[in-house]
Amino acid sequence: MTSKVISQTLPVPAASPGISDIVGFGTQGVVILRNSICIRSVKVINDFGYDAGGYRTEKHVRLIADTTGDKRGDIVGFGERGVWISVNKGNNSFTDPPQMVLADFSYLNGSWRVEKHIRFMADIRNIGRADIVGFGDGGVFISCNNGSGRFSPPALAVADFGYNAGGWRLDRHLRFLADVTGDGFLDIVGFGDDQVVIGRWRIDKHTRFVADLSGYGRADLIGFGDAGVSDTMQVDGVWKNTRDSLPPSRRISVATSSDSGEDAVYIAINNGNGTFQPVRRVIDTFAYNQGWRVEKHPRFVVDLTGDGCADIIGFGDNAVWVSYNDGSGNFGPAMKLIDDFAYSGGWTLEKTVCYVANL
């Protein structure tokens, strides 16, 4: 069993094995490309967009989540005055117009701000339907999904991990939802100033993840830190989850300065026991030297074929490109998937949002 992790950088996790689709919140509405079904993108809702709906990336959050329990991804928008949902009808269509399910967690109702607060859709109770989870000013608030298209008023679940309650900041602290005990329930994991990770960790320099590295169904902590030497980078700080406590961190892999992420994609294969094989170069694309930029081009590592192995998909300047995994950790040449969803076509991070999700 693999622990599903919901994070600030990946608020819509894709199932593996699973055939992931592309969902784009464009200027004129929601556009999807169904994997192995459609040969072209299709606009499914004239809402949730920059022009069609008035959604702004600097004000409003848009997510994909199963809100009905039918194992299909619905569209969720945290708009100006409330939370709106369009339910997936299972035939490449969604309920239109969207319905407001809660007058809270929004810009005007609740004073939620993208630059201060996090909002997730997550199955907190392990019942198959996503609830609303908000990291607000006073802590973590939960609005339970009642199963009939409505949500309960927000209730304070934890008086911490919030902007005021705990002093958590988006530019300094990472927060995750992950099962760290293996009981099937999502827990809260926060990388604060002096807890969980101790040291000079910076959000603009050091990437940190929560993931099940051993296959036990419990999430471990991984940090990409400084090696202390300027010409090396190290995967530094893996905390193996032993259910009762997190032992001291240990180094699991080292990438030298010659293995630079500027020019290629690199991987370190998990041995299955919390250790990793040496870092190796797998494909000479999707990297900085080929013109890919973090502020312009989203890139995901996700199962696109249903074989349980993660492939690479990148939203480039002029097209979406994919590199398929052969099942042994080797990747084929990048191939054009579709001309839509590209930066030159107006899909900019300032106005639009793209996910790779299981619809």
Disulfide bonds with the S-S distance in Angstrom:
none
